[in-house]
């Protein structure tokens, strides 16, 4: 008889039947010697035979338990469940459906949970030991263990947050929500898979801090003046180094200590803004300045160009045609030209400059600086805790920078911060890239030549601080829509959060059109719902991490 292919419950029944046949045959044998030998043999051999059956059944049942547990643990690992309680529920259901036990035998216990690395699912199970022989010794429960490494992914998330003035009453909720997301998404264990988050606060622009020159290009600063003199009736300014001015440029002379007495006799200080009428490599003359010079040249006298690309910019106001003089900041505006809606690195095309009044009191770009990808919860939370509200909404700029933070094209740019901040290539296996765009209202701040455009929406600061030209890239919502399409084409997931947007149809449309799908759109109406939305997004990202 071959037992190896017979299921254990059928084997047990067959052995019992065969034993009964042998016992009856022995009892019917009337030969005395045979009866004696049979009786002695039965007493000695039956327990041993049954013990061997127990050993066979134990081996068979342990193998069946291990197979069923392996299957159940694999099923739990392939699920999108993240907590031990959820894993236990799905794991136990799979174990019960796959485990076949003989009648009367019980599953003693089972458990499924995450190991310390948070990506390995550990399954354990115990069943009663099988047996047909006498219990001459205590039979321990049969135990099996199984471990499955989840099919996980690296995760890169750019968190784009609206920190405009309209968020004033809800900044505390926003900070809490953002911190909760960071806590849930970034895992303590960063190997073999990493999880990183980048922070992009935005308002009237995006503050890139010390990376401003690398993003937009180096701005031209003041050039030292070595002398100011009359050449006939022409006032000539000589600089210590070439000045790069051309005829027609506007220039600011500062700290000259010089004044001129025109023919009408009233003195005019040269510390003012003028137009260049003639130039050489290190000389230029001033329009409308004639007469006698007086005063001693100041030791810090300097000339500052006032065109685009200079540290200060002189332009005509949209509202009253008055000339305004704005200073550069570490904030940036939209990129223009053929790369306006791509993720080409700044070495290919720089982003837009952003000029503001030197006092920076009206509609200031005072939002916190960006933080490239990092796995440091502490650093991110410190930056988030310092977020404050101010100014108007340039959501299209925030969205672009969310893309840049997960784009490999910007690797050399963020490498200046840390090599760990460099995004992975788009085609790197088992790597997810995510942008979360949060806003509480209309995108109302487009730019022309680094200044808020004349056709900016209401709420974008005083019209007198807008430049007299229309937005170079047009409507901010249209800009954002183009960016969203191109971001998704790169395989980046987009979540949108329209906070308390009410009946604003344009914002709602953008939120729905921009997101990867309808399941990626959240429309919280208050601070509590905002926090719930961010936690839901974090949990969904964790599900993507182990299921995509």
NORQUIPE-V163539 format. One line per field, one symbol per residue. ss: DSSP state (2 for helix, 1 for strand, 0 for the rest). psi: psi as a letter, one per 20 degrees, with the letter a starting at -180 (. if undefined). burial: I if it has 24 or more other C-alpha atoms within 12 Angstrom, else O. A space follows every 10 residues. Layout:
# NORQUIPE-V163539
ss: ???
psi: ???
burial: ???
This chain:
# NORQUIPE-V163539
ss: 0000000222 2222222222 2222222200 0222222222 2222222222 2222222222 2222222222 2222222200 0002222222 2222222200 0000001111 1111000001 1111111000 0000000000 0111111110 0001111111 1100222222 2222222222 2222200000 0000111111 1100011022 2222220001 0011111111 1001111110 0000000001 1111000011 1000001110 0011111111 0011110000 0111000000 0111100001 0111111000 0011111111 1110000000 0000000000 0111111000 0000000000 1111002222 2222200000 0000222222 2222220222 2222000022 2000000000 1111111110 0000001100 1100000000 0022201000 0000022222 2222222220 0011111100 0000222222 2222000222 1100002222 2222222222 22222220
psi: ppihjpqhhh gghghgghhg ggghhhhioi pghggghggg hghhhghggh hhgggghggg hgghggghgg gghgghhirj qhqhgghggh ggghghhipo qqpiqqogrq qprqrhijip pppqqpqqpr qirqmirpoq qpqqqqpppq mrqqpopooo pokrhijgij hghggggghg ggghgpqhoj qiqqpqpqpn qqdiapojci jghhgiqpqp aqppphqprp ncjpppppqh rqijqrpiqq qppqkhjqrq orhiipqpqi maprppiqqa gkqqrppjoq apqrrppqhj pqppqkrpir hqpprpqhhj jqpqoqqrrj qqaqqraijh krkqrihgpq rqroqrqhhk holqnjqqqq orpqjogggg hggghjprqq aaomhhgggg hgghijpiij ghgihhgqhi ipqqqhjpql pppppoopqj aqojnrqokj qprhkqrqjk aphijqqmqr pgjbphghgh ggggghghhj jpppqqonol icjohggggg ghhhqgrhij ppmqirhghg hgghhggghh ghghhji.
burial: OOOOOOOIIO IIOOIOOOOO OOOOOOOOOO OOOOOOOIOO OOOOOIOOOI OOIIOIIIOI IIOIIIIIII IIIIIIIIII IIIIOOIIII IIOIIIOOII IIOOOOIOOI IIIIOOOIII IIIIIIIIII IIIOOOOOOO OIIIIIIIII IIIIIIIIII IIIIIIIOOI IIIIIIIIII IIIIIIIOOO OOIIIIIIII IIIIIIIIIO IIIIIIIOII IIIIIIIIIO OOOIIIIIIO OOIIIIOOII IIIIIIIIII OOOOOOOIII IIIIIIIIIO OIIIIIIOII IIIOOOIOOO IIIIIIIIII IIIIIIIIOO OOOIIIIIII IIIIIIOOOI IIIIIIOOII IIIIIIIOOO OIIIIIIIII IIIIIIIOOI IOIIIOIIII IIIIIIIIII IIIIIIIIII IIIIOOOOOI IIIIOIOOOI IIIIIIIIII IIIIIIIIII IIIIIIIOII IIIIIIIIII IIIIIIIIII IIIIIIIIOI OIIIIIIIII IOOOOIIIII IIIIIIOOOI IIIIOIIOOI IIIIIIIIII IIIIIIIO
